[in-house]
Amino acid sequence: MDALTSIQPLIERISILSSSNSDGSLQPHTRKELQSLVKKLGFALESPFETLNRLVVLPFQHAVVRVAIGLGIFEYLVEAGESGRTIEDIRNRTGVDATLLREFCPFNVPSERVYKTDLMLSCSARLLRTLAAIGVLHQADEYHWTATHLTHTCTNPTIESGLKFMFDFIGPVFQQLPSSLAKRDYHCPTATQGPLQDAYDTKLAGWEYILEPRFADSLQDCNKFMKGRREGSVSWLDFYPFAENILAKAAVSTNMVLVVDVGGGLGHGLVEIKEKYPEARGRLILQDHPKTIEQAGNGAGFFEPMVHDFFTPQPIQAPKIFLIRQVLHDWPDVECQKILKHLAAAMRPTYSKLLINEFVVDNVGASDFIVAIDLVMMGMSGGMERTTSQWITLLASAGLRIEKIWTLNGETESVIEAVLDQKP
């Protein structure tokens, strides 16, 4: 099959989708399909060396973006609006190669040509050219630069924190991935034996190691990224029938525990529940490690912060639900079994439910974002994103049974509703 024949169906489908909405709007599912088609079209048109170039430059692109974040270049360009900034503006603002002009342009030759040539040879210009080549800013002319919509994206606190955390803390882990897997005969890493341990020469699990004081900035970036990503995503409460499945079936008593949010961070999950269902009765309890609970303060006045290690027996008995969000993907199956068995032991048969808010990976055509996060979890702590069959097997190993999986789309965390598996 020649190249033109292979790409024709892609072009036709793109054309159909592009003209499908007469009002010019673009539905989320249409946007995602167009992105997928354009990506496939790009791959189909690549020569072998273009494929090589695309793959090998990815780490360098992330590095340059990280440099730009550290220098405040994106914010500086956004502040300028449409007028943009000159290369000299940026050099003066950032201090990058501030002495370079004196070194390469003698004072007895006040030549504008030599001056501009020096500017374009400077470190600033080389960074800016790279950023323009990947679309995160625009080179208006030889000496002027302006912001694009991607420049604005890079100033978003959530995006910025994610870029910093992935480069600063996760970057060294991925550098070790090939050799780490090879020396273990390509067995999946464990919580304490994997790329992170090789990268940082530690015996601690990743989520323990990052708590060390020297990684305070990376931990803060990680927390900001996770918090912002949750706030910017569709809430699980928007597609899971919480009122029907939980509130309508909860016991009514003054001391009834409605929700225990296990490993719930600063309590954003409980805040969501309270905001959407202010009439809900029952205690809301947040559990996490001491440093996080300290940050949670008084629980926003309506939930109870509690220090708890989820690898130890669960102190709260017979709540209506145990809620565990984006925690189990941090750990391999062995550790997850320990967590789940403690929860199962505290559940009341025919009453308590376990709600797991995590990705369910498609067996075919999985999202590139989800498979990337899967590799981050593997490198960080031996964790993983799981398929439906993997979730069924894992929960069964802890005496639990899935009643239903609620899924909005392939790029949103699902809600897995599980109960005690009572054998006849």
N, C-alpha and C positions, 0 to 999 in steps of 0.2 A: 504494500500500500504506500503510495507516495505521500509526501508531507501535506500537500493541499487537500487530498482526499480525507486524510485523518483529522484535519482540523475543521473541515466544513461543517460537520454536525455541531461542533462547539460554537462556531460563529453564528449558525442559524438559531441555536437556542438562546444565545446572548441577545440577538436581534429581537427575538420574540419577547423575552423578558423585559428588555429595554423599552418596548412600546406597549407593554401590557397595561400600564396605568395611565389613562388619559389625563388625569389631573396632575401628573408629574410626581406624585408621591411614590415612595418605595417602601413596601412592607418588609419587616425584618426577615422573613423567610426568603423573600425574593432577593434581598440584598445579600444574604448568605449564599444563595445559589449562584448569584452573579460572581461573587468573590471566588467561589470554587471553580466556576467555569473559566474565569480569566486566568486563574492560577494554572489550570490544566492547559489552557491555550499557550501560556508562556512557556511551560515545560515542553510542550510539543514543538515549539518553534526554536528551542535552544539547540545550538551545536554542542558537541562534546566539550569543547573548551569553554563555552559560555556556561555550561553546567558546572564545570570545574571552578570557574571564576565566581559564580554565585555562591557556591558552598564554602570556598576557602576564605572569602572576605567577610562572612557573617561575624566571626569573633572580633575582627578589627572594627567593624561598623559599631558594634555594641561598645567597644572600648572608646571610640571617638565620641559617641553620645555621652558616655560616662564622664569624659573629660569636659564636655560642653556643660553638663549639669553642674560639675564642680566649679566651673568658671562663671556660671550664671549667664551664659550666652543666650539661652532661649528666652529668659525673662527680659533681658536687655533688648532683644529684637522685638518682642511682643509690645513692650512699652513704647517703642518708636512708631508703631502703627505702620501705615502705608509708606511713609517716607524712608523707613529702613535705617541702616547704619553703614557708615563707611568702614573700610578695613582699619583706618586709623582710629576711628571711634572705638572700635572693639579692642584694638591693642591698648589704647589708653585706659579703657574701662577695666580690662582683665589683667593688665600688666604682663601679658605673655610677650616674650622676647623684647622687653622694653629697651634693652641695651643693644639690640641687634642693629639698629639704625646707625648708631655711632661707630660700630665695628666695621660696617660694610659701606658706609657712605662718608668719605672724608669731608671734614668741615670746609676745606678749601675748594670743594667741587659742589656748590649748591645747585645741583642739577635736579630739576623736577623729574626727569626721566630716570635718573639713577635712583632717586627717592622712591618712585612708584615701583620700579623693578625690585628694590629691596623689600618693599611691602609685600609684593606677591611671592617673594621667596621665603617670607617669614613663616614661623610656626603657625601663627594665627591664620594666615591665608590657607595653608595646607590643611588645617583642621576644617576650616569653613568650606573649602572645596569638597572635602569628603562628605560633610554634612549635606551639602547641596546635591551631591551625586545620589544620595539615598533619600532625598525628598524632605528632609526634616527642616530645611530652610531653602530660600531661593536666592540665587545670584542674579541680581537685576542687571548689573553690568560688571565690568572688570573690577571695580572697586567698591561696589555697593551690594548689600545683602538685606533681604527682607524676610519677614516671617511667613510661613505657610500654615495651613490648618494643623499640620503635624508638629510645627513649632509650638503652637498653642497646646496641643496634646501633651507635649513633653514638659509643660509647666504645670500640668495637673498634678496635685500632690500625691495622688494614688499612683499614677503612672511613674512619676519621678522616683517614688519610694521603691516601686517594683523593679525599675531599671537598676537602681543602686544596689538593692539587696541581691538581685540575681548576678550582678557583676562582682560585687565585693565579696560576698560570702559563698555563693553557689559556684561562681566561676572557677575557683581552684578545684572544686569537687569534680566538675566536668572535665577538667584537664587530666584528672586521674582515672576517669572512667575506663578507657581502653585497657590500661595496664592493670587496673584493679580487677576488672572482670577476667582478664586473661590469667592472672596468677591464681584465681580461684576456680579455674576450669569452667568459667562462664556459668557458675551457679549464682542464683540471685543473692545479692548482699543481705546481711542480717542487720539488726539495729546497731550492732557494735563492731561489725567487720565489713567494711565496704569502702567506697571511694572517699567518703568524708574522713574516715579514720586515716586513710593513706595520705590524703591531702594535708591534714593538720596534725598528723602524728599524735593521735589521741585514742584512748580506749572508750571514751564516752559516746553515747548515742548522740546523734545530731541535735535533737531538741533539748538535751541536757547541756551539750557543749556550747551552744549559742547563748546560754545564760551567763557565761563567763563575762566579767566586767569589760574585757577588751573588745567584746562584740556588742556593746551596748547600742552603738549606732545602727548596726545591722539588724539587731532585734527590733529596734524602734521602726526601722524601714519595713521589716517584715510585718509587724503589727499594723502599721499604717496601710500597707498594701492590701492585707487581708481585710481590714475594716472597710477601706474604700471600695474594694471590689465587691464586698457584700452589699454595701449601700448602693452601689451602681448597678446591681443585678436585680433580676426579678426575684421577689421574695418567695420562699417556699410556701408562705401562707396565702399567696395569690392563686395557687393551684391545688393545694391540699385542703380538704374539707375539715378544718380544725373544729369549727363549731359543731358540725354534725357528728364527727367521729370521736371527739374528745370532750368538749364542753357539755354536750347533751348527755353523755354517759358517765360523767364524773360524779363521785359521791358528794353529798352536801353536808359539810360539818365545819366547825370553826377552825379545826387544826388540819384539815385535809390538804395534802400536798398535791398541787395540780401538775407542776412541771419541775423537774430537776434537770438543769442544763449542765451536762457533764463536760468538763473541759471547755466551758463556754466563754473563755476570754474575759472581756470586760462587761459581758452581759447584753450584747446587742440583740441576741436572739430573744431574750426575755423582754427587752424594750419593744421589739417588733410585736410580740404577742400582746403586751399591755396596750400598745397604741391601736392595734387593730380590734382588740376585744377588751375594751375598758371595763365591761360588765363582768368579765370572768372572775369567778370566786375561787379561792384556794391559794395556798402559799406558792411562791415562785422562788426557787433556790438556785443560786449560781455556785458551781464548784470549779476550782482551778488551783494551781500551785500558789504558794504564799505571795510571790512578787506580783502576780496578776491580781489576786484578790485585794492586795494592798492598793493597787491602782483603781480598783472598782469602787473603793470608798464605802459609802453607806448604802450602796445598791440603788441609787437614784430614788431612794425613799420608798420603794415598793417591792424590791426583791432582797433576798437574804444571801449575802456573800458567805461562802463557806470554804475553808481550806480543805482540800481533799486530793489525795493521790489515787487516780483511777486504777492503779495496779494493786490497790488494797481493797479489802471488803467495803462494800457500800453501806454508809451509816444511815441513809434514808430508806425506810422500808415502805413498800406498797404505795408509791405515788401513782397518779393516773398515767403519767408518761415520764420516761427518761428520754431526754432529747440529747443527741450527740451529733454535732455538726462539724464536718471537715476535721475530724480527729483520727478516725480509724485509718484513713489513707496515709497517715504519718508513720504507721507501724506495719511490720510483717504479720503474717497470720498468727504466729505463736503468741506475740504480745497482744494482738487483738482478741484472741481467745481468752486471755486472762481478764482483759477489760470486760468483755461480754459476759463471761461467767459470773463475775461479781455483780453485774447488773441483773442478770437472770435470777440470781439467788435472792435479790431484793424485790423482785416483781411478784405481785399477787396474781395467781392463776385466774383466768377469765376476766380480769379487770385491768391490770397494768399493760401498757403498751411501750414498746421501744420505737422511737422515731429516729432514723438515721438520715441526715441530710448530706448526701455525698453524690459524686458522679457515678453513674452506671455506664460503663464503657460499651459502645456498640461493638459487636463482634466483627462487623464489616463497615468500613468507611468511617472510622472513629475520627473525631475532631482533632486537628493538628494541635490545638491548644491543650486538649485533655491528654493526649499522648506525651506532650512536652512536660506537663505537670507530673505525669506518671514517672517519667525519668528523673525529675527533680526529687520526687519522693523516694525513688530507688536509691539515688545517690546520697540523699540527706540522712535517711534512717532505715533503709531497706523496706520502706513502705511501698504502696501501690494504689493505683486507681483500679477498681474491680469491675468485671463483667457481671451480668445477672447470675450466671452459674457459679461464679466465684463467691458472690454474696450469699447465695443459697447454701453453699458448702460451708462457708465460714460461720454463718449463724447457726446452722445445724450442729456444728461441732461444739457450740455453747449451749445447746438445748433450746434453741429458738427457731421459730418458723416464720417465714415471710407470708403475710396475708395479702399484701399488694404493694406494687411499686408504682408511685405516681411520678410521671415524667412530663415536663413541659416541652423540652426539645433536647437535642443532642449536646448542647453546650451549657445547659443549666443543671445544677445539682438536683438530683431526684430526691424524693422522700420515700424511704423504705420503711414500711409499717410492719413491725414484727411483734409476735407474742410468744409466750412460753409454749413449747411443743409438748403437749400432754399426750403421752402415748396411751392408747386404749388398753 
